[in-house]
Structure formats: C-alpha cells, structure tokens
Amino acid sequence: MKALKILQEISEQFKVPVVTDIHSVEEAFMAADFVDVLQIPAFLCRQTELLVAAAKTGKVVNIKGQFLSGQAMHFAADKVAQTGNTKIMLTERGNSYGYQDLVVDFRNIPEMQMSGYPVVMDITHSLQQPNQSLGITGGRPDLIGLIGNAAIASMVDGLFLETHPNPSEAKSDGANMLQLDLVEELLVKWIKIREAVVFL
C-alpha cells in the first residue's frame, strides 16, 4: 500500500499517468485506486482470472507477453475485451530461444497491432540475459538504442525502458537499464527517427 501511495503522489505532482504490475486478483482491485494502468507481467499473461480482474477495474490494462507469439497475444486481449473494457495495450518483451538470452521478433509488432490495440516495445526487459552462470540476471544495455530504433522502424506505438542514475545500484534489473543521464539524448534521436519513418 505504501508503494502505491508513492505512485499516486508522483502522478499528482508531475501530472503523468502511472503504471504498476499486479500479480493477483486482490492486487488488481487494490492497485486500481492508485494507478492509471494495471500491467500484467510477462509470465502471468495467460492467467485468465488475473486478466479479467484487471479488466473489471475499468483501468487501462497493459498485457506483457513472453513466450507468446503476436497471434497468441490476441487471445489475452480478447479475455480483457470480453468484460467490456477495451482500454488495452499489448507489450512485446522478447522471446526465449535458449536458456540464457531473449530475442525480439519484430514481426510480432504488426501482428499484435492487427488486434486494433496499441503496441509497446519493452526495450530493456527484452535485453535481459536470464539464468547466467553467476546466478544473477545479466543484460545488454549497449543494445538499447538498436532495439528502440528497430521498434520505431516497425511502427510501434510506444516505447518502455527502465532507467536509473546508477544502474549497478538498482534494486532490480540493473543489468539491462539505461543510465539516467543518457535518456534525454536517446529520446531526441528516437523522435527524429520516428519523424523520418512517418515521413517515408
């Protein structure tokens, strides 16, 4: 509850919508009082009960898919839409083709867009390298720009990335984060790429 109140304060202070993951039906209804978007984490995107609970709050539901094709994501979206809530986003976050890496199949972006809902590219989670021999998750933050460029060229509707002033000190996912002071320059580049792609 304390964390949710912090998110609410951030939203009110900066006048921006906020999002949080939910992991259970109970969390869906609790979080809905504090945030604008309920996010279904990658490994839970096939849990019908959770999808329906999130939908019934009336909030925007962002479904992150992992180990699902773009076509399979349509079924997750349908479970939400069948409640009458069509405020849906679909997020691509890479697929596993082995034990220690994730790979983005950019064909999934137009495939998911065929559902009629906006599609977001989760850049930093797609660059995770799970199950490393040291027992911790690794990452490839040096490829953040590349994945973002390719997603924009694929006409993705939105980008998601994690950032931190000092990623090595982050409580979670530091290995694949973008350092905070590099964000502005990269966003400016992405805006220019997006404008060029739309012009073409």
WOVEN-V293943 format. One record per pair of residues at least 24 apart in sequence whose ideal C-beta (glycine too) atoms are under 7 Angstrom apart, sorted by the first residue. I is the first residue (numbers start at 1). GAP is how many residues later the second one is. D is the distance in Angstrom with one decimal. If there is no record, write none. Layout:
I GAP D
I GAP D
This chain:
4 27 5.9
4 30 4.0
4 31 6.9
5 29 6.6
7 27 5.8
7 28 5.6
8 26 4.4
11 25 6.9
19 43 6.5
22 32 6.3
24 26 7.0
25 24 6.0
25 25 6.4
25 28 4.1
28 25 4.1
28 26 4.7
28 29 5.9
29 24 6.8
29 28 6.2
32 25 3.7
32 27 5.2
36 24 6.3
37 25 5.4
39 25 6.5
40 24 6.2
42 24 3.5
42 51 5.7
45 31 5.2
46 30 6.9
48 31 5.6
51 25 6.2
51 28 4.5
51 29 5.4
52 27 6.3
52 31 5.9
55 25 4.2
55 28 4.0
55 30 4.2
56 27 5.6
58 27 6.2
60 27 4.4
60 29 6.5
61 24 6.8
61 26 6.7
61 27 5.5
62 27 4.3
62 29 5.9
63 25 6.9
63 27 5.5
63 28 6.6
64 27 4.4
64 29 5.4
64 58 6.5
65 25 6.9
65 26 6.8
65 27 6.9
65 28 6.9
66 27 5.5
66 28 6.7
66 29 6.9
67 28 6.3
67 29 6.4
69 39 6.7
70 37 6.7
70 38 3.6
70 41 2.8
70 42 4.6
71 40 5.9
73 39 5.2
74 41 5.1
77 38 5.1
77 40 5.9
88 29 4.5
89 28 6.2
89 29 5.2
89 31 5.7
90 25 6.7
90 27 5.5
90 29 5.1
91 29 4.4
91 31 5.1
91 69 6.7
92 27 6.6
92 29 5.4
92 30 6.5
93 29 4.0
93 32 4.6
93 33 5.2
94 31 6.9
94 32 3.6
99 32 5.4
100 29 5.6
100 30 6.6
100 31 5.2
100 32 6.2
101 28 5.6
102 24 5.6
102 26 5.7
104 43 6.2
106 44 5.8
106 48 4.8
109 42 6.8
109 45 4.5
109 47 5.3
110 44 6.9
118 39 3.8
118 40 6.3
119 37 5.7
119 38 5.2
120 36 6.9
120 37 6.5
120 38 4.1
120 39 6.8
120 40 5.3
121 30 3.7
121 35 4.7
121 38 5.5
121 39 6.8
122 38 4.5
123 24 4.8
123 25 5.4
123 36 6.1
123 37 6.5
123 38 4.5
124 37 4.7
124 38 4.4
124 49 6.9
124 52 4.8
124 53 5.9
124 54 6.7
125 51 7.0
127 49 4.6
128 48 5.1
137 38 5.9
138 37 5.1
139 36 3.6
139 37 2.8
140 36 6.8
141 35 5.6
141 36 6.2
141 37 5.9
144 34 5.2
145 41 6.0
148 42 5.6
149 44 6.0
152 38 5.9
152 41 5.0
152 42 5.2
152 45 6.0
153 44 5.8
155 42 6.9
159 31 7.0
